[in-house]
Amino acid sequence: RYQDFKVNVLSLKADFEKEFKNKMKLEIGASMAITNATTDAKTSIVNPVAYTISNYVYKEHNYSGYMQLFGQMGKFLFKTGVRAEASDGEGGFQNMETLLVDRNNIKLFPKAMLNYEIDSVKNLTLNYAKSIIRPNFTSISTISAYLNPFLEGTRNIALKAVITAELSLHYR
């Protein structure tokens, strides 16, 4: 197997912070990422003699903005915010007419934290956060492995992200 892999990324980010006299802080930001990833693979099979060539192209545009507000009021400390993200992704093999990946997503990722100070050593914290974990762009390589019926692995050619929502309550 001979494989050539390339990723090109253009990324921009801007952030703004403002602190107020009443112990409040506001953060606002925006980011943009344009990604092109390609994998060219040539596979040779010795017996019987065969060759396969695959050219996979993936393009993604991400635009996001966020706003967070931090503050303290008496015994309460809070942090709240939201991140909005729009992403467009297309991917497929160049010799096929149909795309394997064709998605246009708009997602919101809210978060909130509220901490109550009971006394100098005890506090109660309520936390909620929704987040996204993206796969690495090297996942579009065409590697797969089959060891036995119970252990098989392959790459994430569709570059699907994992979205998690966490809710927690802590007493210290």
C-alpha positions in Angstrom: 0.0 0.0 0.0 1.2 3.5 -0.9 -0.8 6.3 0.6 -0.3 10.1 0.4 -2.3 12.3 2.8 -2.6 16.1 2.8 -4.6 18.6 4.9 -4.8 22.3 4.3 -6.4 24.6 6.9 -7.2 28.3 7.0 -8.2 29.4 10.4 -9.2 32.8 11.9 -10.3 33.7 15.4 -11.3 37.0 17.1 -12.0 37.5 20.8 -13.3 40.4 22.9 -13.3 40.7 26.7 -15.0 43.4 28.8 -14.8 43.6 32.6 -17.5 45.6 34.5 -17.2 47.4 37.8 -19.8 45.0 39.4 -17.4 42.0 39.1 -19.0 40.9 35.9 -17.1 39.8 32.8 -18.3 39.4 29.2 -16.5 37.5 26.5 -17.5 37.5 22.9 -15.7 35.7 20.0 -16.0 34.3 16.5 -13.9 31.8 14.5 -13.7 30.4 11.1 -12.0 27.3 9.7 -11.8 26.2 6.1 -10.3 22.7 5.6 -9.4 20.6 2.6 -8.2 17.1 3.2 -7.2 14.5 0.5 -6.1 10.9 0.7 -4.6 9.2 -2.4 -4.1 5.5 -1.9 -2.7 2.8 -4.3 -3.0 -0.8 -3.1 -1.2 -3.7 -4.8 -2.3 -7.3 -4.2 0.3 -9.9 -5.0 -1.8 -13.0 -5.5 -3.9 -12.7 -7.6 -2.3 -9.6 -9.1 -4.6 -6.6 -8.7 -4.3 -2.8 -8.2 -6.8 -0.4 -6.7 -6.5 3.4 -6.6 -8.7 5.6 -4.5 -8.7 9.4 -4.2 -10.8 10.7 -1.3 -11.5 14.4 -0.9 -13.1 16.1 2.1 -13.9 19.8 2.4 -15.3 21.5 5.5 -16.2 25.0 6.4 -16.9 25.9 10.1 -18.2 29.2 11.3 -18.8 29.8 15.0 -19.5 32.5 17.5 -19.8 32.5 21.3 -20.8 34.7 24.2 -20.0 34.0 27.9 -20.9 36.0 31.0 -19.1 35.5 34.4 -20.1 37.1 37.6 -20.6 37.1 41.3 -23.6 38.2 43.3 -23.2 37.7 47.1 -22.5 34.0 47.8 -23.3 33.0 44.2 -20.7 32.7 41.5 -22.0 32.0 38.0 -20.8 31.4 34.4 -23.2 31.1 31.5 -22.8 31.1 27.8 -23.6 29.7 24.4 -21.7 28.8 21.3 -23.3 28.6 17.9 -21.7 26.7 15.1 -22.5 26.3 11.4 -20.6 23.7 9.5 -20.8 22.4 5.9 -18.9 19.3 5.0 -18.6 17.4 1.7 -16.6 14.2 1.1 -16.3 11.4 -1.3 -14.2 9.4 -3.7 -13.4 11.4 -6.9 -14.4 8.5 -9.2 -18.0 8.4 -7.7 -20.8 10.7 -8.5 -22.5 10.5 -5.1 -20.9 12.1 -2.0 -20.4 9.9 1.0 -20.6 13.0 3.3 -22.9 15.9 2.5 -24.0 17.8 5.7 -25.0 21.3 6.6 -25.4 21.6 10.4 -26.2 24.4 12.7 -25.8 23.5 16.4 -26.0 25.3 19.7 -23.7 24.4 22.7 -25.0 26.1 25.9 -23.3 25.9 29.2 -24.1 27.1 32.7 -22.4 26.9 36.1 -23.8 28.1 39.4 -21.7 27.9 42.6 -23.1 28.6 46.0 -20.7 29.2 48.9 -22.3 27.7 52.0 -19.5 28.8 54.3 -15.7 29.3 54.0 -15.0 25.5 53.4 -18.3 24.2 51.9 -19.8 25.0 48.5 -22.4 23.5 46.1 -21.9 23.6 42.3 -24.4 22.9 39.6 -22.9 22.5 36.1 -24.3 21.9 32.6 -22.3 21.9 29.4 -22.9 20.6 25.9 -19.8 20.1 23.8 -18.4 18.6 20.6 -15.4 16.5 20.0 -14.2 16.4 16.4 -12.2 13.6 14.9 -8.7 14.3 13.6 -8.6 14.8 9.8 -6.1 11.9 9.5 -9.2 9.7 10.0 -10.0 10.0 6.3 -7.2 7.6 5.5 -8.5 4.3 4.2 -6.8 2.0 6.7 -8.9 -0.8 8.2 -7.8 -3.8 10.2 -9.6 -7.1 10.8 -7.9 -9.3 13.4 -10.8 -11.7 14.4 -14.6 -11.5 14.6 -14.4 -9.7 17.9 -11.6 -7.2 17.1 -12.1 -5.0 14.0 -11.2 -1.4 13.5 -11.4 1.2 10.7 -11.0 4.9 10.3 -13.8 7.5 10.6 -14.0 8.4 6.9 -17.2 10.4 7.4 -15.5 12.5 10.1 -18.5 12.3 12.4 -18.2 14.3 15.6 -19.3 13.2 19.0 -21.6 15.5 20.9 -21.9 15.2 24.7 -24.1 16.8 27.3 -22.9 16.9 30.9 -25.0 17.6 34.0 -23.3 17.5 37.4 -23.9 18.5 41.0 -20.9 18.8 43.3 -20.8 19.3 47.1 -17.4 20.1 48.6 
